[in-house]
Amino acid sequence: MVKITKDKLDLIDKKILAELDKNCRIPSSILARKVKKSRQTVEYRINKLVERGIITSFNAAFNPHKMGYKIYKVYLKLRNLPEDKGNLFEFLKSSGIVYWMGECSGSWDLIFGVFSKDDYEFYRLKNEITSKFQKIILKEYGDILIDVKQYSKMYFTNEIVEPTMFAGRIIPSTMDELDYSILGEIVNNARISIIDLAKRTGTTQSIARGKLNRMEEKGIIIQYRIGINLNKLGLELYKAIIKLDRYTKEDEAKLLTYLSNVPNIHYYIRNIWQIEPELVVSNYQEYYKIIERLKEEFPYVIRSVDSVLMITDEWTPGFRNLLKVQSE
């Protein structure tokens, strides 16, 4: 069971977290000006937020669709057989192409994402899972991810910020071994200095900086963000799985605009058959109110809403494989 505590943050901490999630490579001097504190104070506070376990990581978010991969989604309802569950989780983590997993409570017990260059590879994995773990799987569903609106952590300050696009059209970009090496270094260490990045990848500062800039321009690197331990702050992450009745371009634009102005929005995910807003809230009551208002606002668009509380939210070893498959 995940332990939920409630560490307190003051307004300065919240502003620092919000700014770091927009761009965690922001220089401390610029961040200090934004929050109206000294550089030393800002650096001290960032270090304390890391020590307290509130900031869990500094990440470079990259886009698999710009590397030639499709992303598939799998949803499973499972029997409560702990040993078999553990075996399933280990199998998925070691598969090499499962890049993200989320254990949840509600309509589904497990949701995971798979990256693949073609349908056949995914098809083989799907059949292997359903055959190998048929004893534990009660129900399954699959979908294909179209795109994601990725929001900065607006719930810290209630400042509405434009989202960043993730996924989208599959347009592979040419990448060399050094590109992959740089991406591999920065993906989980996004505040690394250019000096250290160049040393670690065996290149010059000028080349490292130029490579980063080109990957940003091509949309391979889409954002530099922070990971947050929501449990430490007494917050919860809910995924609303929404089936739609009517979804014209006008409906879609209105729904997206509406959700983009809800500070709790975390992601807005579009799959082939459904949409999935993710919301960070203090409790289920807050989530329920947001969803009820959404249903009232769009009664002829929303057919049904299935809700899940995300218990875990983890990148698997397959995530790292995205950074090395093409370079080997």
N, C-alpha and C positions, 0 to 999 in steps of 0.2 A: 504494500500500500504506500502511495506517495504521501510523504509528510508535508502538510501545508502550514507554513508559519506566516507571520506578517511583519516583515522588516519595514521600518518607517523611512520614508524619503522626504526630505524637505524640497522646496521649490527649486533650489539650485541643482540638486541631484537630478530632479526630473527634467530640468532643462538640458543638463549635460547628457542624459540618456537619450533624450529626443534628438539632439543635434548629432550625437555619435551614430544614431541609427540612420540618419540621413546620409552621413558620410563619416565613417569612423577613421578615415585617413586624414581628417581635418587637422591641421597643425594646432598645437595647444595654444599658441598665441592668438590665432583667429577664434578658436572656441572660447577663450577667455574674454575676448571682446564681446562675443555674442551673449554670454551669460553675465557680463559685467563683474568679473572677478579677475584676480591676478592669474598669470600662467602657472605659478607655483601652486596656488589653491586648486586650480582645475586639475593639474596632474596628481595632486594629493588625493583629491576626491575620486578620480578615476581609479587610482590604485586601491583605495578603500572599497569601492564598489566591486572590484575584482576580488579582493580579500574576503569580503562578506559573501561572496558567491552569487551576487546579484547579476553582474556581467559574467557570462560563462564563456564568451568567445568574441573574437573580432574576425569577421568573415568577409571574403569577397564572394558575392553572389554571382554565379555565372549561368549562362543559358545553354542547356544541352541542345536546344533546337538550332542554335548557331554552330553546333559541332556535328550536325547531321543525324541526331537521334530523335526518335519519337518517344513520348512518355505515355505509358499505360497506367491505369489505376485498377486496383483489385480491392474488393470489399468482402470481408468474410464474417459470418456469424459462426461462433465456435461452441462446441460442448465444453463444459467446465472440467477439463481433464488436464491438470497442471503439468504433468510430465510431457504429455503429447503437445501441449501448447509450447513448452520450452523447446522441444525438438523442432517444431514448425518454425519458431522464431530463429533458431540457430541455422536451420536450412536456408531460410530467406536471406539471412545476413551473409552466409557463405556462398550464395548463388553467383555473386559477381555482377549481377545486373539489377538487383533490387537496391535502389539508392536511398529510399526513405521509408520508414515504418512508423505508424502511430497506433498504439494500443488505445482502445476507447471503450466508453460505456454508453449504451443506448441502442440505437437501431443496428449498429455493427460493433463487433469486438476488435477487429483489426482492419486497418486500411494501409495499403502500401503502394509505392510507385516503382515502376520498372522502366528502365531506359533500354531501347533496342533500335537497331538500324532498319529492321524489317519486321513484318508481322510473324514470320516463321519462328524467329527466336523467342518471341513472347509466347507464341502458341505452344511451343515445346515446353517452356517453363510452366505455363498454366496447366497443361495436361499432367505434367510431373507432380505438381502440387496437389491437384485434385485426386490423383491416383494414390500417391504416397500417404496423404493425410485424410483420406475419405472418412475415417473413423471419427475425426474431430470436427470436420466441416459440416455444418448444418445447412448453410446457405451461402451462395457466392454471387457476386455481380462484378462486371467489368466495364470499363469505360476508357476513352482516350482523351487526354488533356489537350485542349485547344490553346488556351492562354490563361495567364494569371495577372491580375493587378496586384502588385506587392506594395503595401502601405507602410510608411514609417510608423513608429510607435506613437500615434497621435494621442493615445489614451493617457500619456504622461502630462501633456500640457493642454489638450483640447484644441490645439492649433491644427486646422485643416490643411493638409499638404497633398499635392498631386502625387498619384501613385507611379510606380515604375513598372513597365511591362516586362513580363517573363514569358518564355515559350514563344507563341506566335508561329509564323510561317517557318518551315524547316528550310533554312538556307545555309548549308555548310560553308564555313570560312576556312581558308587555307591557314594552317598552323604548323610551325616547325617544332623541332624538339625543344628549343629554347623557350618558345611560347608555353609549351606544356610544363616545362620545368618551373618557369616563373609563376604560372597559374597554380601549380602544386604547392609552391612555397607560400603564396599569399592567401590561398583560399581559407586557411584557418589561422592566419597570422597577419591580418590585414593592416595592422599598424606598424608593420616592419618598415624600417627606413630603407630608402633607395640604396644607401651604402651597404647595408646588411643584405638586402635582396640581391644586389649585384655580386657580392662575395659568395653567397650561398649557391648561386646559379652559374658562377664562373664567367661572368661577363663584366662589362663596364657599366658605370652608373648611367651614362648617356644612352646606351643600348637598352638597359633595363627599363628606363623611363619611357623610351620610345616604344618599346614592346607593350608596356602597360597602356599607354595612350592609344595605340592602334587597336588593342583588344577592347578598350572602352568604346572607341569609335565604331567598331564592327558590331557592338552589342553582345560580345562574348562575355565580358565582365559588365554587369548591369548596375551593380551597387556595392558599396562597402558598408556592412551592417554590423550590429552587435547581437549576440545571443543573450537572452534574459531568462533567468530562472523565475518563472511566474509564481511557482509555489512559495518562493521566499517572500514574495510581495502579497501573498494572499489572493492572487488572481487566478482565473480559470480561463481555459481556451475551449470554446465550443465551435463545432462545425455544423452549419445548417445545410442539409442536403435537400435542395429544392427542385421538385418536378414542376414543369411549366405547362400551362394550357395554351396561352397565347404569348408569342414572343416576337413581335414585329421589331424592326430597327428602332422605331420610336419608343416602344415599350422597353427595349434593352437600354437605350440611352437614359430614359427616365429612372429606371431601376438602378443603373450604375451611378447616376448623379445622386440619387437618394442615399445609397449606401456609402458613397464616397464622403458624404457629409456627416456620417456617424463616426465620432472619434474612436469608437471601440473596434472599428473594422481593421482586420489584420491582413487578410487576403481575400480577393474576389476571384474565384476559380471558375473557369468555363470548361466543361467537358462536352463531349458530343451530345449526351442525353440529359444533362442536368447542370445546375450551377451550385457552387458551394461557397457562400460567404463564411469566413471564419471571424469570430468575434472574441475579444479579450474583455472579460467582465469580472466584477467582484464576486458574483454568485449567480445561481440559476435564475433567481427572480429578475435580476437586471437583464439577463439574456432573454428571458421570456417576454418581458415588456418590449424589447427591441423587435423581436420577431412578430409579436402581435401587432405592433404599429406598422410593420412592413406588410403584413397580410391585409390590414385595413386599407393601406395606401394602394395596394395592387391586387384587389380581390379577383379580377378576371385574368390576371397573369399567372398567379401562383396557384397551382393545383394542390400541392401537399408539401409539408416540411417535415423531414426526419432530422432529429437532432442527436448529436453525439458529443459527449464530453471527452476531450482528448486527454488521456492519462499520461501518455508518453508521446514524444515528438522528436525522433532521432534520425540523423543521417547515418547510414550503414557503411560498411567497407566498400560496398558497390559504388558509393558516391566518389570515393577516391579513384576507382577504376575508370571513371569518366575522364580522369586527367592523365591516364597512362595508356589506355587501350590503343589509341591511334599512333602513339609515339613509339610503340614497341615493334 
